[in-house]
């Protein structure tokens, strides 16, 4: 996985830093699973979600132009906006990258929130002060979605204190994003082995995330749904169907290593979707179809074998796995 300091990389980089206990990443990305014929009803509307290529999440090291090329060549319909690269461009270059994306029939997916809200007040205030400039840049090229993740534990803050800190800080960030037409998605982390790694547990389910969103009280804040965390939290398709399309900012698709109890799974040891069948991608996606979700869906497998591939091979393997999962719902 990339080791870059940039907002779109903040998910895997920050989590990798925090997960010092993590072990090597599993293999098995080519394992097969029979397709679940969930797309049986002709009355069900065809899925509208987008096949999204997020490079760093699948071991691809590329700039914005290269990532657009990889996405276009492999049948993706959305591509990650790389703010660290976009910031280097003058207006002429930004216009050119916009034209290239549109010519490739690609939509932007979700950028990463460039604000460290989990640590010191000083660091939070510093990042918050820079957020408006990044948000304006993203708005200028047509990005409408940003996301981040919630650490499900803390060494010193109790649940209540951590909840208050998250609500206050994320509210401030959401206000800035709202001024630039950006929705903020929050991803809960359901992995038990991570949740119990520190003294105090924290938000790790869809329901708790909803309570945090309600406390934040900003209309532009919603969910990032990950099939991994949905499974680890013991949730079902009905939990997803309790939401609306407007509440879901982005979606992650993953599978899990076989032969390991869910409570023993490690957060950074995953597989591409449909690799093992431990995670029911079909049920997850069918529920998204039912709420008419039309946003991006991306892979985030933290997979050593995938990361070792060159960019072309990694993009191809990711596309094949994602398309196999999409086929379970007729997409």
N, C-alpha and C positions, 0 to 999 in steps of 0.2 A: 504494500500500500504506500502511496506517496507520503513523503515527509515534508510537506510544504507548509508555510505559514500563510494561509489565506482562508477566506471565509468559507469557500466551498469545500475546503479540506478540513474544516474544524471538527467535523463529526468524527472521522476516523483518527485524526491526529490527537485531539484532546482525549478521546476515549482510550486510545492506545497508551497515552501517558498515564492515565489514571489506572489502567488495568495492568499493573505491574505483576500481578499474579498469573497473567495469561500465559498459556503454553503454546506450542507450535500449532499451526493451522492444518486442519484435516484436508484430505484429498477426496476424490470420488466424484468430481464434477461431471463425469461422463456416465454415471450410473443412470439407469432408465427407470421410468415408472409408467404404467399404463395410463392412458388418458381417461379421465373421469367424464363421462358423457353428460355433463350438466347442461349443455346447450341443446336440450331436447325440445323445449317448447318454442314453437314458431311465433308465439305471441310475445315473447320476451324481446325487448329492444336490443339491437346490436350494441355491444360495448363501445364506449366513446373515449376510454382512457388512452393515453399516449405512451408509446414504447420509448422509454427515456434512456439515453446514454449519459451516465455520470462517470467520467473517466477514472478519477482517483479511487472510487469505490470498487472498481474491478481491476485495479493495478495498471491502468493506462496513464502514462505520463505524456501529456500533450498540451499545446497551447490551444486557444479558442478556435483558430482556423483549422488546425489539425483535427481537433475533436469533431468539428462540423463535418469534415471529410469522412472520418471514420463512421459517424452516425449515418450519413447519407449512403455510404457504400454498403452498409449492413442492414438497411431497412428500418432504422429507428425513425420515429416521428417527432421526437423531442430531444433537446440537447441541453446539458448543464451550462449555465452562464458562469464563466470564470472571472470573477471580479478582479482577481489579482492580475490577470492579463488585460482585461478591458481598461483598467486604470492606467496602463502604459500607453494607450492609444490616444491620438489626437482626434478631432471630430471627423476628419476625412477617413481615418482608419476605422472609426466606429461606424460610420455610414457604410463603409465597404463590408464590414463583418455582418452588418444587418442585412445587406443585400445578398451576401453569400448564404446566410441562414435561410432567408426567404426563398431564394432560388432553389435551395435543397428541400423545400417544403418541410422545414423543421420549426417547431415551436420551442420557445424557451421553457425549461422546467424550473425548479426551485434552486435559488442560490442558498448559501449558508449564512447564518446570522453572524456578522463580524463583531460580536460583542461578548466578552467573557463576563457572564453574570453569576458564575458559580463561586468566584473567589473574592478577592478584596474589594472594598468599596472604591478604593483608588483606581484599580484597574477597570472596574465597571464604568466609572465616570469618564475615564480617559477614552475608552472605546465608544461610549455613548456619544461623546462629543464629536467623534469622527463619523458617526453613523449617517447623519444627514447627507454628507457628501457622497458616500457610497450608495445610499438609497436614490439620490438624484441621478447618479450615473446609471444605475440599473433601470430606473424608470425611463431614462432617455433612450435606452435601446429596447424597451418593450417588456422588460421582466416584471412580473406581477406577484411572484411568490418567493418567500424566504422561509427557511426552516432551521430548527435547532433541536437538541435532545435534552432530556431531563435526567440527570444523574440520580439513580434510585436509592442513594444512601449518602450519609455524611458522617464524618468522624466526630464532629463536635456540636452540630446544630440538631436539635430535636426536630421531629416532624413539623410541629407547629411553627417553630422559629424559621425553619427552612422554607416552609410554605409561604410565610409572610415575606421573606426576602425574595423568593421567586416571583410572587405576585407583584410586589412593588417594582422590582427591577424590570421585569418583562413588560409591565404596563408602560413604563417610560420608553422602552424600545419600541413597543407597538405604536405608541403615539407618533413617534418620528416616522415610522414606516407608513402609517396611515396617511400622512401628509404627502407621500409620494406614491400612493396607489398600490402599496404592497401588503399582501396578506402574510401573516406570521404563523407557521405551523409548528406545533410542539409534539415531539415524539417521546412517548413514555417508553421506558426500558424495563421489560418484564423478567429479565433473566435472574433467577433466584441466587445463583452463585455470586453474582455481582451485588445484589441487594444486601446480602448478609456479610459482605466483605468489610463493612464498616459498622461502627457502633449503632447508628440510628438509620433505620430504613426510611424511604421517602416514596413519593408518587411512582407507581409502577403498573398501573392499570388504566384502562380507558375511562372508567368511572371517576377515578381520582383526577385524571387529566381534565375531565370535564369540570370538576369542582375548581381546579386551578384556573381554567379558562374563565369560568364564571366570576371568580374573585378578581381576575385581571380586569374584566369588564370592558374590553375593547372589541368592537364588532369585527375587526380584521384579524382576530386570533382564532385559529382552529387547530386541527389535528394533523399529524403525520402518522399514518398507520403502517406498521411493519408486520408482515406475516409472521416473522420470528417472535416479536414481542407479544403479538396477539395470541400466538400459541403458548408461549411461556407463561402468560398471564391467565391461561385457562379460559379464554374467551371463545365465542362462537360467531357464526354469521349473523345471528340476531343482534349481537352487540353492535356490529357494523351497521345493521339496518336501523338502529336507533338514531343514527346520524343522518344528515342531509349532505348532498353533494357540495353545497356551499361551505360546509364545516370541514371538509377534508382538503388539505392544502397539497399533500403529496403522499405517495405510497411507495413502500419498499417491499420487494419480493425476495425471499430467501428460503432455503431448505436447511435442515439440520443433519449432523452426522447420525448415522444409524447405530443402534445398539447402546445408546446412552440414555438414561432416564432424563426426563425433562428438567428435573431439579438439579441434575448434575451437568447440564449443558453449559459451555463457556461462551460468553458473549461474542468473542472474536474468533470462534471456531465454527464456521458456517459453510454451507454449500450453495451453489447456484440453485435456483428454483427447479423443482422436479427431479433433482439428482437422486434423492433417497426416498421420498414420499413420507418422511416423518412429519413434515408440515403439509397440511391440506390446502395447497394453493388454489385448487378448484373451488372449495367452499369459500375461501377468502375472496377470490375474484368474483364469484357469483353474487356475493353480498354487495360488492361494489357496483356490479351491474344493476342490482335491484335499486340502489339509491341513485342510479344514473351518474355515477362518478365520471368526470370528463377530464381529469387532470393527469399529471405524469405518473408513471409507474416505472421504477428503476430497480436494478439488482444491487445488493450490498453484501456480498458473501464473505468478505474477509478470508479469502481462500488462497493458500500458499501456491497451489498448482496454477491457478489462474494468474496470480501476480507474477509468476515466473515467465509467463508467455510474453511474446512481443505484442505491440499494440494491435496489430491487425488480427492476430490469433485471439487475443483477449476479447476484442470487440465482436468477433465472429462467434466465439463460444458463448458470450453473454447474450447475443441476439438469438441464438438457437435455443438457449434455455428459456429465455423470456417468451419467445414465440410459442414454445411448447406449452408453457403455462397459460398463455393467452388462448391457446386453442381449446382449452378445457371449457371456455365460455364462448367459443365461436368468434374470437377476435383474431 
